[in-house]
Amino acid sequence: MEEEKMNLRLDADVQKLEVERLRKGKNKAEEDLDSLKIDYKKLRLSIRTTGLGKTSEQ
């Protein structure tokens, strides 16, 4: 009985660590996405400012 309780505690600890690892990974991915969005907006603004986005007909 005690061994079973200990195994259950260990399983719970492993699951907590896994959840924490996944949460950190998700946060990192969200930060990376936000950074990419900012870079994209800056690039689009630069293209508009320099006129590179215009075709020869415009």
CHARMM internal coordinates of N, CA and C (Angstrom, degrees):
IC EDIT
DIST 1 N 1 CA 1.4558
DIST 1 CA 1 C 1.5309
ANGL 1 N 1 CA 1 C 110.81
DIST 1 C 2 N 1.3255
ANGL 1 CA 1 C 2 N 116.70
DIHE 1 N 1 CA 1 C 2 N -45.98
DIST 2 N 2 CA 1.4663
ANGL 1 C 2 N 2 CA 120.57
DIHE 1 CA 1 C 2 N 2 CA 179.45
DIST 2 CA 2 C 1.5295
ANGL 2 N 2 CA 2 C 111.32
DIHE 1 C 2 N 2 CA 2 C -63.87
DIST 2 C 3 N 1.3239
ANGL 2 CA 2 C 3 N 115.09
DIHE 2 N 2 CA 2 C 3 N -39.38
DIST 3 N 3 CA 1.4683
ANGL 2 C 3 N 3 CA 119.63
DIHE 2 CA 2 C 3 N 3 CA 179.97
DIST 3 CA 3 C 1.5336
ANGL 3 N 3 CA 3 C 110.08
DIHE 2 C 3 N 3 CA 3 C -64.38
DIST 3 C 4 N 1.3139
ANGL 3 CA 3 C 4 N 116.39
DIHE 3 N 3 CA 3 C 4 N -37.82
DIST 4 N 4 CA 1.4628
ANGL 3 C 4 N 4 CA 120.88
DIHE 3 CA 3 C 4 N 4 CA 178.92
DIST 4 CA 4 C 1.5265
ANGL 4 N 4 CA 4 C 110.54
DIHE 3 C 4 N 4 CA 4 C -65.62
DIST 4 C 5 N 1.3351
ANGL 4 CA 4 C 5 N 116.96
DIHE 4 N 4 CA 4 C 5 N -42.54
DIST 5 N 5 CA 1.4650
ANGL 4 C 5 N 5 CA 121.14
DIHE 4 CA 4 C 5 N 5 CA 177.50
DIST 5 CA 5 C 1.5235
ANGL 5 N 5 CA 5 C 110.63
DIHE 4 C 5 N 5 CA 5 C -61.23
DIST 5 C 6 N 1.3264
ANGL 5 CA 5 C 6 N 115.57
DIHE 5 N 5 CA 5 C 6 N -42.41
DIST 6 N 6 CA 1.4547
ANGL 5 C 6 N 6 CA 120.23
DIHE 5 CA 5 C 6 N 6 CA -179.95
DIST 6 CA 6 C 1.5338
ANGL 6 N 6 CA 6 C 110.55
DIHE 5 C 6 N 6 CA 6 C -63.65
DIST 6 C 7 N 1.3180
ANGL 6 CA 6 C 7 N 116.68
DIHE 6 N 6 CA 6 C 7 N -42.40
DIST 7 N 7 CA 1.4603
ANGL 6 C 7 N 7 CA 120.69
DIHE 6 CA 6 C 7 N 7 CA 177.97
DIST 7 CA 7 C 1.5254
ANGL 7 N 7 CA 7 C 111.43
DIHE 6 C 7 N 7 CA 7 C -63.26
DIST 7 C 8 N 1.3318
ANGL 7 CA 7 C 8 N 116.24
DIHE 7 N 7 CA 7 C 8 N -39.47
DIST 8 N 8 CA 1.4623
ANGL 7 C 8 N 8 CA 119.89
DIHE 7 CA 7 C 8 N 8 CA 178.41
DIST 8 CA 8 C 1.5275
ANGL 8 N 8 CA 8 C 110.88
DIHE 7 C 8 N 8 CA 8 C -65.11
DIST 8 C 9 N 1.3289
ANGL 8 CA 8 C 9 N 116.92
DIHE 8 N 8 CA 8 C 9 N -40.32
DIST 9 N 9 CA 1.4701
ANGL 8 C 9 N 9 CA 120.69
DIHE 8 CA 8 C 9 N 9 CA 177.38
DIST 9 CA 9 C 1.5211
ANGL 9 N 9 CA 9 C 110.69
DIHE 8 C 9 N 9 CA 9 C -63.17
DIST 9 C 10 N 1.3264
ANGL 9 CA 9 C 10 N 115.76
DIHE 9 N 9 CA 9 C 10 N -43.10
DIST 10 N 10 CA 1.4621
ANGL 9 C 10 N 10 CA 119.75
DIHE 9 CA 9 C 10 N 10 CA 178.74
DIST 10 CA 10 C 1.5259
ANGL 10 N 10 CA 10 C 110.82
DIHE 9 C 10 N 10 CA 10 C -62.93
DIST 10 C 11 N 1.3177
ANGL 10 CA 10 C 11 N 116.72
DIHE 10 N 10 CA 10 C 11 N -42.30
DIST 11 N 11 CA 1.4649
ANGL 10 C 11 N 11 CA 120.55
DIHE 10 CA 10 C 11 N 11 CA 177.48
DIST 11 CA 11 C 1.5269
ANGL 11 N 11 CA 11 C 110.87
DIHE 10 C 11 N 11 CA 11 C -60.69
DIST 11 C 12 N 1.3202
ANGL 11 CA 11 C 12 N 116.17
DIHE 11 N 11 CA 11 C 12 N -42.67
DIST 12 N 12 CA 1.4588
ANGL 11 C 12 N 12 CA 120.45
DIHE 11 CA 11 C 12 N 12 CA 179.43
DIST 12 CA 12 C 1.5257
ANGL 12 N 12 CA 12 C 110.50
DIHE 11 C 12 N 12 CA 12 C -64.14
DIST 12 C 13 N 1.3265
ANGL 12 CA 12 C 13 N 117.07
DIHE 12 N 12 CA 12 C 13 N -41.81
DIST 13 N 13 CA 1.4622
ANGL 12 C 13 N 13 CA 120.82
DIHE 12 CA 12 C 13 N 13 CA 178.56
DIST 13 CA 13 C 1.5252
ANGL 13 N 13 CA 13 C 111.30
DIHE 12 C 13 N 13 CA 13 C -62.76
DIST 13 C 14 N 1.3132
ANGL 13 CA 13 C 14 N 116.47
DIHE 13 N 13 CA 13 C 14 N -42.03
DIST 14 N 14 CA 1.4651
ANGL 13 C 14 N 14 CA 120.78
DIHE 13 CA 13 C 14 N 14 CA 178.75
DIST 14 CA 14 C 1.5256
ANGL 14 N 14 CA 14 C 110.01
DIHE 13 C 14 N 14 CA 14 C -63.31
DIST 14 C 15 N 1.3146
ANGL 14 CA 14 C 15 N 116.99
DIHE 14 N 14 CA 14 C 15 N -42.19
DIST 15 N 15 CA 1.4650
ANGL 14 C 15 N 15 CA 120.50
DIHE 14 CA 14 C 15 N 15 CA 179.12
DIST 15 CA 15 C 1.5229
ANGL 15 N 15 CA 15 C 111.07
DIHE 14 C 15 N 15 CA 15 C -64.51
DIST 15 C 16 N 1.3284
ANGL 15 CA 15 C 16 N 117.62
DIHE 15 N 15 CA 15 C 16 N -40.22
DIST 16 N 16 CA 1.4641
ANGL 15 C 16 N 16 CA 120.91
DIHE 15 CA 15 C 16 N 16 CA 177.95
DIST 16 CA 16 C 1.5197
ANGL 16 N 16 CA 16 C 110.75
DIHE 15 C 16 N 16 CA 16 C -61.94
DIST 16 C 17 N 1.3293
ANGL 16 CA 16 C 17 N 116.56
DIHE 16 N 16 CA 16 C 17 N -43.35
DIST 17 N 17 CA 1.4622
ANGL 16 C 17 N 17 CA 120.26
DIHE 16 CA 16 C 17 N 17 CA 178.75
DIST 17 CA 17 C 1.5238
ANGL 17 N 17 CA 17 C 111.22
DIHE 16 C 17 N 17 CA 17 C -63.85
DIST 17 C 18 N 1.3082
ANGL 17 CA 17 C 18 N 116.58
DIHE 17 N 17 CA 17 C 18 N -40.57
DIST 18 N 18 CA 1.4702
ANGL 17 C 18 N 18 CA 121.11
DIHE 17 CA 17 C 18 N 18 CA 179.34
DIST 18 CA 18 C 1.5300
ANGL 18 N 18 CA 18 C 110.73
DIHE 17 C 18 N 18 CA 18 C -64.18
DIST 18 C 19 N 1.3276
ANGL 18 CA 18 C 19 N 116.65
DIHE 18 N 18 CA 18 C 19 N -43.38
DIST 19 N 19 CA 1.4629
ANGL 18 C 19 N 19 CA 120.98
DIHE 18 CA 18 C 19 N 19 CA 178.45
DIST 19 CA 19 C 1.5252
ANGL 19 N 19 CA 19 C 110.00
DIHE 18 C 19 N 19 CA 19 C -61.88
DIST 19 C 20 N 1.3145
ANGL 19 CA 19 C 20 N 116.83
DIHE 19 N 19 CA 19 C 20 N -43.69
DIST 20 N 20 CA 1.4655
ANGL 19 C 20 N 20 CA 120.80
DIHE 19 CA 19 C 20 N 20 CA 179.52
DIST 20 CA 20 C 1.5286
ANGL 20 N 20 CA 20 C 110.98
DIHE 19 C 20 N 20 CA 20 C -62.91
DIST 20 C 21 N 1.3245
ANGL 20 CA 20 C 21 N 117.06
DIHE 20 N 20 CA 20 C 21 N -41.47
DIST 21 N 21 CA 1.4642
ANGL 20 C 21 N 21 CA 121.28
DIHE 20 CA 20 C 21 N 21 CA 178.92
DIST 21 CA 21 C 1.5300
ANGL 21 N 21 CA 21 C 110.60
DIHE 20 C 21 N 21 CA 21 C -63.40
DIST 21 C 22 N 1.3204
ANGL 21 CA 21 C 22 N 116.50
DIHE 21 N 21 CA 21 C 22 N -43.60
DIST 22 N 22 CA 1.4639
ANGL 21 C 22 N 22 CA 120.64
DIHE 21 CA 21 C 22 N 22 CA 178.86
DIST 22 CA 22 C 1.5232
ANGL 22 N 22 CA 22 C 111.42
DIHE 21 C 22 N 22 CA 22 C -65.78
DIST 22 C 23 N 1.3296
ANGL 22 CA 22 C 23 N 116.53
DIHE 22 N 22 CA 22 C 23 N -38.59
DIST 23 N 23 CA 1.4623
ANGL 22 C 23 N 23 CA 120.72
DIHE 22 CA 22 C 23 N 23 CA 179.29
DIST 23 CA 23 C 1.5247
ANGL 23 N 23 CA 23 C 110.38
DIHE 22 C 23 N 23 CA 23 C -63.44
DIST 23 C 24 N 1.3347
ANGL 23 CA 23 C 24 N 116.00
DIHE 23 N 23 CA 23 C 24 N -43.43
DIST 24 N 24 CA 1.4626
ANGL 23 C 24 N 24 CA 119.86
DIHE 23 CA 23 C 24 N 24 CA 178.29
DIST 24 CA 24 C 1.5208
ANGL 24 N 24 CA 24 C 110.75
DIHE 23 C 24 N 24 CA 24 C -62.99
DIST 24 C 25 N 1.3270
ANGL 24 CA 24 C 25 N 116.43
DIHE 24 N 24 CA 24 C 25 N -40.46
DIST 25 N 25 CA 1.4604
ANGL 24 C 25 N 25 CA 120.63
DIHE 24 CA 24 C 25 N 25 CA 178.14
DIST 25 CA 25 C 1.5199
ANGL 25 N 25 CA 25 C 111.78
DIHE 24 C 25 N 25 CA 25 C -63.45
DIST 25 C 26 N 1.3157
ANGL 25 CA 25 C 26 N 116.27
DIHE 25 N 25 CA 25 C 26 N -39.96
DIST 26 N 26 CA 1.4643
ANGL 25 C 26 N 26 CA 121.10
DIHE 25 CA 25 C 26 N 26 CA 178.82
DIST 26 CA 26 C 1.5219
ANGL 26 N 26 CA 26 C 109.94
DIHE 25 C 26 N 26 CA 26 C -65.23
DIST 26 C 27 N 1.3280
ANGL 26 CA 26 C 27 N 116.78
DIHE 26 N 26 CA 26 C 27 N -43.89
DIST 27 N 27 CA 1.4600
ANGL 26 C 27 N 27 CA 120.15
DIHE 26 CA 26 C 27 N 27 CA 179.19
DIST 27 CA 27 C 1.5200
ANGL 27 N 27 CA 27 C 110.96
DIHE 26 C 27 N 27 CA 27 C -61.47
DIST 27 C 28 N 1.3291
ANGL 27 CA 27 C 28 N 117.03
DIHE 27 N 27 CA 27 C 28 N -41.66
DIST 28 N 28 CA 1.4627
ANGL 27 C 28 N 28 CA 121.47
DIHE 27 CA 27 C 28 N 28 CA 178.82
DIST 28 CA 28 C 1.5205
ANGL 28 N 28 CA 28 C 110.23
DIHE 27 C 28 N 28 CA 28 C -63.19
DIST 28 C 29 N 1.3207
ANGL 28 CA 28 C 29 N 117.26
DIHE 28 N 28 CA 28 C 29 N -43.08
DIST 29 N 29 CA 1.4646
ANGL 28 C 29 N 29 CA 121.40
DIHE 28 CA 28 C 29 N 29 CA 179.40
DIST 29 CA 29 C 1.5275
ANGL 29 N 29 CA 29 C 110.72
DIHE 28 C 29 N 29 CA 29 C -63.18
DIST 29 C 30 N 1.3272
ANGL 29 CA 29 C 30 N 117.01
DIHE 29 N 29 CA 29 C 30 N -40.48
DIST 30 N 30 CA 1.4629
ANGL 29 C 30 N 30 CA 120.42
DIHE 29 CA 29 C 30 N 30 CA 178.77
DIST 30 CA 30 C 1.5247
ANGL 30 N 30 CA 30 C 110.89
DIHE 29 C 30 N 30 CA 30 C -66.30
DIST 30 C 31 N 1.3313
ANGL 30 CA 30 C 31 N 117.40
DIHE 30 N 30 CA 30 C 31 N -39.87
DIST 31 N 31 CA 1.4639
ANGL 30 C 31 N 31 CA 120.97
DIHE 30 CA 30 C 31 N 31 CA 176.79
DIST 31 CA 31 C 1.5254
ANGL 31 N 31 CA 31 C 110.74
DIHE 30 C 31 N 31 CA 31 C -63.38
DIST 31 C 32 N 1.3234
ANGL 31 CA 31 C 32 N 116.64
DIHE 31 N 31 CA 31 C 32 N -42.92
DIST 32 N 32 CA 1.4628
ANGL 31 C 32 N 32 CA 120.90
DIHE 31 CA 31 C 32 N 32 CA 178.43
DIST 32 CA 32 C 1.5247
ANGL 32 N 32 CA 32 C 110.88
DIHE 31 C 32 N 32 CA 32 C -62.34
DIST 32 C 33 N 1.3235
ANGL 32 CA 32 C 33 N 116.99
DIHE 32 N 32 CA 32 C 33 N -42.09
DIST 33 N 33 CA 1.4573
ANGL 32 C 33 N 33 CA 121.12
DIHE 32 CA 32 C 33 N 33 CA 179.05
DIST 33 CA 33 C 1.5243
ANGL 33 N 33 CA 33 C 110.60
DIHE 32 C 33 N 33 CA 33 C -63.27
DIST 33 C 34 N 1.3233
ANGL 33 CA 33 C 34 N 117.37
DIHE 33 N 33 CA 33 C 34 N -44.59
DIST 34 N 34 CA 1.4612
ANGL 33 C 34 N 34 CA 120.83
DIHE 33 CA 33 C 34 N 34 CA 177.94
DIST 34 CA 34 C 1.5222
ANGL 34 N 34 CA 34 C 110.87
DIHE 33 C 34 N 34 CA 34 C -59.82
DIST 34 C 35 N 1.3166
ANGL 34 CA 34 C 35 N 116.83
DIHE 34 N 34 CA 34 C 35 N -42.07
DIST 35 N 35 CA 1.4589
ANGL 34 C 35 N 35 CA 121.70
DIHE 34 CA 34 C 35 N 35 CA 178.91
DIST 35 CA 35 C 1.5275
ANGL 35 N 35 CA 35 C 110.73
DIHE 34 C 35 N 35 CA 35 C -63.13
DIST 35 C 36 N 1.3205
ANGL 35 CA 35 C 36 N 116.66
DIHE 35 N 35 CA 35 C 36 N -43.04
DIST 36 N 36 CA 1.4651
ANGL 35 C 36 N 36 CA 120.40
DIHE 35 CA 35 C 36 N 36 CA 178.33
DIST 36 CA 36 C 1.5269
ANGL 36 N 36 CA 36 C 111.45
DIHE 35 C 36 N 36 CA 36 C -63.77
DIST 36 C 37 N 1.3209
ANGL 36 CA 36 C 37 N 117.16
DIHE 36 N 36 CA 36 C 37 N -39.16
DIST 37 N 37 CA 1.4645
ANGL 36 C 37 N 37 CA 120.54
DIHE 36 CA 36 C 37 N 37 CA 178.48
DIST 37 CA 37 C 1.5230
ANGL 37 N 37 CA 37 C 110.60
DIHE 36 C 37 N 37 CA 37 C -62.95
DIST 37 C 38 N 1.3273
ANGL 37 CA 37 C 38 N 116.82
DIHE 37 N 37 CA 37 C 38 N -42.36
DIST 38 N 38 CA 1.4634
ANGL 37 C 38 N 38 CA 121.28
DIHE 37 CA 37 C 38 N 38 CA 178.98
DIST 38 CA 38 C 1.5239
ANGL 38 N 38 CA 38 C 110.10
DIHE 37 C 38 N 38 CA 38 C -64.13
DIST 38 C 39 N 1.3368
ANGL 38 CA 38 C 39 N 116.64
DIHE 38 N 38 CA 38 C 39 N -45.91
DIST 39 N 39 CA 1.4656
ANGL 38 C 39 N 39 CA 120.46
DIHE 38 CA 38 C 39 N 39 CA 178.54
DIST 39 CA 39 C 1.5220
ANGL 39 N 39 CA 39 C 111.02
DIHE 38 C 39 N 39 CA 39 C -60.60
DIST 39 C 40 N 1.3214
ANGL 39 CA 39 C 40 N 117.70
DIHE 39 N 39 CA 39 C 40 N -40.31
DIST 40 N 40 CA 1.4616
ANGL 39 C 40 N 40 CA 121.89
DIHE 39 CA 39 C 40 N 40 CA 179.79
DIST 40 CA 40 C 1.5300
ANGL 40 N 40 CA 40 C 110.32
DIHE 39 C 40 N 40 CA 40 C -63.61
DIST 40 C 41 N 1.3334
ANGL 40 CA 40 C 41 N 116.89
DIHE 40 N 40 CA 40 C 41 N -44.57
DIST 41 N 41 CA 1.4625
ANGL 40 C 41 N 41 CA 120.16
DIHE 40 CA 40 C 41 N 41 CA 179.20
DIST 41 CA 41 C 1.5221
ANGL 41 N 41 CA 41 C 111.07
DIHE 40 C 41 N 41 CA 41 C -62.02
DIST 41 C 42 N 1.3417
ANGL 41 CA 41 C 42 N 116.99
DIHE 41 N 41 CA 41 C 42 N -41.21
DIST 42 N 42 CA 1.4644
ANGL 41 C 42 N 42 CA 120.76
DIHE 41 CA 41 C 42 N 42 CA 178.05
DIST 42 CA 42 C 1.5204
ANGL 42 N 42 CA 42 C 110.97
DIHE 41 C 42 N 42 CA 42 C -63.73
DIST 42 C 43 N 1.3205
ANGL 42 CA 42 C 43 N 116.73
DIHE 42 N 42 CA 42 C 43 N -41.71
DIST 43 N 43 CA 1.4632
ANGL 42 C 43 N 43 CA 121.32
DIHE 42 CA 42 C 43 N 43 CA 179.44
DIST 43 CA 43 C 1.5218
ANGL 43 N 43 CA 43 C 110.67
DIHE 42 C 43 N 43 CA 43 C -63.84
DIST 43 C 44 N 1.3310
ANGL 43 CA 43 C 44 N 117.25
DIHE 43 N 43 CA 43 C 44 N -45.62
DIST 44 N 44 CA 1.4708
ANGL 43 C 44 N 44 CA 120.53
DIHE 43 CA 43 C 44 N 44 CA 179.01
DIST 44 CA 44 C 1.5227
ANGL 44 N 44 CA 44 C 110.60
DIHE 43 C 44 N 44 CA 44 C -61.14
DIST 44 C 45 N 1.3261
ANGL 44 CA 44 C 45 N 117.28
DIHE 44 N 44 CA 44 C 45 N -40.76
DIST 45 N 45 CA 1.4609
ANGL 44 C 45 N 45 CA 120.92
DIHE 44 CA 44 C 45 N 45 CA 178.48
DIST 45 CA 45 C 1.5238
ANGL 45 N 45 CA 45 C 110.40
DIHE 44 C 45 N 45 CA 45 C -63.81
DIST 45 C 46 N 1.3215
ANGL 45 CA 45 C 46 N 116.93
DIHE 45 N 45 CA 45 C 46 N -42.37
DIST 46 N 46 CA 1.4661
ANGL 45 C 46 N 46 CA 120.89
DIHE 45 CA 45 C 46 N 46 CA 178.39
DIST 46 CA 46 C 1.5239
ANGL 46 N 46 CA 46 C 110.90
DIHE 45 C 46 N 46 CA 46 C -62.65
DIST 46 C 47 N 1.3172
ANGL 46 CA 46 C 47 N 116.73
DIHE 46 N 46 CA 46 C 47 N -41.46
DIST 47 N 47 CA 1.4675
ANGL 46 C 47 N 47 CA 120.38
DIHE 46 CA 46 C 47 N 47 CA 179.27
DIST 47 CA 47 C 1.5239
ANGL 47 N 47 CA 47 C 110.09
DIHE 46 C 47 N 47 CA 47 C -63.28
DIST 47 C 48 N 1.3223
ANGL 47 CA 47 C 48 N 117.01
DIHE 47 N 47 CA 47 C 48 N -43.38
DIST 48 N 48 CA 1.4637
ANGL 47 C 48 N 48 CA 120.17
DIHE 47 CA 47 C 48 N 48 CA 178.80
DIST 48 CA 48 C 1.5185
ANGL 48 N 48 CA 48 C 110.89
DIHE 47 C 48 N 48 CA 48 C -65.20
DIST 48 C 49 N 1.3243
ANGL 48 CA 48 C 49 N 116.53
DIHE 48 N 48 CA 48 C 49 N -42.37
DIST 49 N 49 CA 1.4632
ANGL 48 C 49 N 49 CA 121.51
DIHE 48 CA 48 C 49 N 49 CA -177.49
DIST 49 CA 49 C 1.5227
ANGL 49 N 49 CA 49 C 111.45
DIHE 48 C 49 N 49 CA 49 C -63.60
DIST 49 C 50 N 1.3237
ANGL 49 CA 49 C 50 N 117.13
DIHE 49 N 49 CA 49 C 50 N -41.57
DIST 50 N 50 CA 1.4633
ANGL 49 C 50 N 50 CA 120.83
DIHE 49 CA 49 C 50 N 50 CA -177.74
DIST 50 CA 50 C 1.5201
ANGL 50 N 50 CA 50 C 112.50
DIHE 49 C 50 N 50 CA 50 C -84.90
DIST 50 C 51 N 1.3144
ANGL 50 CA 50 C 51 N 117.75
DIHE 50 N 50 CA 50 C 51 N -10.89
DIST 51 N 51 CA 1.4548
ANGL 50 C 51 N 51 CA 120.65
DIHE 50 CA 50 C 51 N 51 CA 179.16
DIST 51 CA 51 C 1.5104
ANGL 51 N 51 CA 51 C 113.74
DIHE 50 C 51 N 51 CA 51 C 81.28
DIST 51 C 52 N 1.3024
ANGL 51 CA 51 C 52 N 118.45
DIHE 51 N 51 CA 51 C 52 N 11.82
DIST 52 N 52 CA 1.4635
ANGL 51 C 52 N 52 CA 120.96
DIHE 51 CA 51 C 52 N 52 CA -179.06
DIST 52 CA 52 C 1.5202
ANGL 52 N 52 CA 52 C 112.38
DIHE 51 C 52 N 52 CA 52 C -69.82
DIST 52 C 53 N 1.3010
ANGL 52 CA 52 C 53 N 117.34
DIHE 52 N 52 CA 52 C 53 N -19.51
DIST 53 N 53 CA 1.4538
ANGL 52 C 53 N 53 CA 120.30
DIHE 52 CA 52 C 53 N 53 CA -177.29
DIST 53 CA 53 C 1.5126
ANGL 53 N 53 CA 53 C 113.28
DIHE 52 C 53 N 53 CA 53 C -82.17
DIST 53 C 54 N 1.3296
ANGL 53 CA 53 C 54 N 117.83
DIHE 53 N 53 CA 53 C 54 N -5.50
DIST 54 N 54 CA 1.4622
ANGL 53 C 54 N 54 CA 121.30
DIHE 53 CA 53 C 54 N 54 CA -177.74
DIST 54 CA 54 C 1.5215
ANGL 54 N 54 CA 54 C 110.36
DIHE 53 C 54 N 54 CA 54 C -87.26
DIST 54 C 55 N 1.3177
ANGL 54 CA 54 C 55 N 114.50
DIHE 54 N 54 CA 54 C 55 N 145.62
DIST 55 N 55 CA 1.4651
ANGL 54 C 55 N 55 CA 119.03
DIHE 54 CA 54 C 55 N 55 CA 174.76
DIST 55 CA 55 C 1.5208
ANGL 55 N 55 CA 55 C 108.53
DIHE 54 C 55 N 55 CA 55 C -87.97
DIST 55 C 56 N 1.3084
ANGL 55 CA 55 C 56 N 118.00
DIHE 55 N 55 CA 55 C 56 N 171.43
DIST 56 N 56 CA 1.4622
ANGL 55 C 56 N 56 CA 121.58
DIHE 55 CA 55 C 56 N 56 CA -177.96
DIST 56 CA 56 C 1.5240
ANGL 56 N 56 CA 56 C 111.93
DIHE 55 C 56 N 56 CA 56 C -66.76
DIST 56 C 57 N 1.3362
ANGL 56 CA 56 C 57 N 117.54
DIHE 56 N 56 CA 56 C 57 N -22.33
DIST 57 N 57 CA 1.4594
ANGL 56 C 57 N 57 CA 121.12
DIHE 56 CA 56 C 57 N 57 CA 179.70
DIST 57 CA 57 C 1.5168
ANGL 57 N 57 CA 57 C 112.28
DIHE 56 C 57 N 57 CA 57 C -76.76
DIST 57 C 58 N 1.3128
ANGL 57 CA 57 C 58 N 117.57
DIHE 57 N 57 CA 57 C 58 N -22.07
DIST 58 N 58 CA 1.4645
ANGL 57 C 58 N 58 CA 120.15
DIHE 57 CA 57 C 58 N 58 CA -177.40
DIST 58 CA 58 C 1.4600
ANGL 58 N 58 CA 58 C 107.61
DIHE 57 C 58 N 58 CA 58 C -83.83
END
COOR INIT
IC SEED 1 N 1 CA 1 C
IC BUILD
